[in-house]
Amino acid sequence: MILLFSIILAVFTVVIAIPIIVFVVECAAATRDHGQSSQTFQGKERPRIAVLIPAHNEALEIEATLQGILSQIQPLDKVIVIADNCHDETAKIAAKTGVKVIERKNTRQKGKGYALDYGCQFLAQDPPQVVIMLDADCSIESKMLERISHQAQRTQKPVQALYLMEPPIQRTPEDLISAFAFLIKNQVRPQGLANLGKPCLLTGSGMAIPWFVIQEAQLANGNITEDMQLGIDLAIAGYSPQFCGEAKVLSRLPQKTSAKKSQRIRWEHGYLQIMIAQIPRLLKSSWQKKRSDLLFLALEISVPPLSLLVILWMLVLSLSLFGGFLLNIWLPAQFILILGTILALSILISWRKFASDLIPLSKLLYVPFYLLWKIPLYLKFLVSPQQEWIRTEREEE
């Protein structure tokens, strides 16, 4: 019995150590000056682009999003809105801005992946050099389209822009912590990977993909994390995604509690499903193809959402302390405490460099309450994981 407990404790220690070490290395690498120049594209002709915007009942947001995009569009570019199973004024409002609107009606096949596939089929009649995918409720910063399209054209690989979530107007401490966790996932860790010369995951809005690459992708699926799945599929095909931290896309976290819960369930259940299904696939492909970039992607995916990582660390620490009292072997507990310390330091250093203007240090004291809020979400995954794509409810709805 004691031997069995020791083996279990050792396994759990290794399982929690790997993602914490990966996380710490990424955060440490992100603090280095990466030496990229935002002017590397100047003087070069920009590739001809098509911007695809899947939109499901986005009448409240679509016009503002399109106005920001149109300010960066050149004469030979295209902007395509895919009005996907809409029953509001999305198509009509979008058409008034002068962009091309195509409507898709298929209530059996729901999700962003199906809409993007429909848009790419339309583009095949006159394909661009680079396809850029943006959500219908986002805003883009100056020269965003130029930067990611140039990088995609230069590298001939998919490029993920810096995609961040702003807290809602009437923000709670939990909203600030959620925005900070999103920043860690979508800015700090991808920047660390870029500084190490490693590929990143696709994180959604702000993806630029060369046309000949997107042709090889299987977009038509109902995966609730279709962006991550797309990035993994393209990486295995030989086109590992790259990060462009100088091209910025912004969206806003929802205000309503029900919308927050729905959004987090979709994001995190989808991520956990990707972990389970894709880590073995990436490891197998890495071994068969002798490609280290796929190994690094597998390690990247092995890091669960930050709140879950902290919860798992606490559980393993409790197990190791129990083992210490039971067996009088304290080395595992000491090792887990060291891991927790460097994890906390990495989070604090990342906050200091990237998020001190977003969230006051005092608000981090609410982290325990945030973790308590997230526990039912993870328990729900064990009982009834979300499988179907569900759009996040907008505030006015």
QUINOR-V730726 format. One record per run of one state. SS is the DSSP state (alpha for helix, beta for strand, coil for the rest). FROM is the first residue (numbers start at 1). TO is the last residue. If there is no record, write none. Layout:
BEGIN
ss: {SS & SS}
from: {FROM & FROM}
to: {TO & TO}
END
This chain:
BEGIN
ss: {coil & alpha & coil & beta & coil & alpha & coil & beta & coil & alpha & coil & beta & coil & alpha & coil & beta & coil & beta & coil & alpha & coil & beta & coil & alpha & coil & beta & alpha & coil & alpha & coil & beta & coil & alpha & coil & alpha & coil & alpha & coil & alpha & coil & alpha & coil}
from: {1 & 2 & 31 & 49 & 56 & 62 & 71 & 78 & 85 & 90 & 97 & 100 & 105 & 112 & 127 & 130 & 134 & 139 & 141 & 144 & 156 & 159 & 167 & 173 & 196 & 207 & 211 & 215 & 226 & 237 & 242 & 253 & 257 & 290 & 292 & 302 & 306 & 328 & 331 & 356 & 361 & 385}
to: {1 & 30 & 48 & 55 & 61 & 70 & 77 & 84 & 89 & 96 & 99 & 104 & 111 & 126 & 129 & 133 & 138 & 140 & 143 & 155 & 158 & 166 & 172 & 195 & 206 & 210 & 214 & 225 & 236 & 241 & 252 & 256 & 289 & 291 & 301 & 305 & 327 & 330 & 355 & 360 & 384 & 397}
END
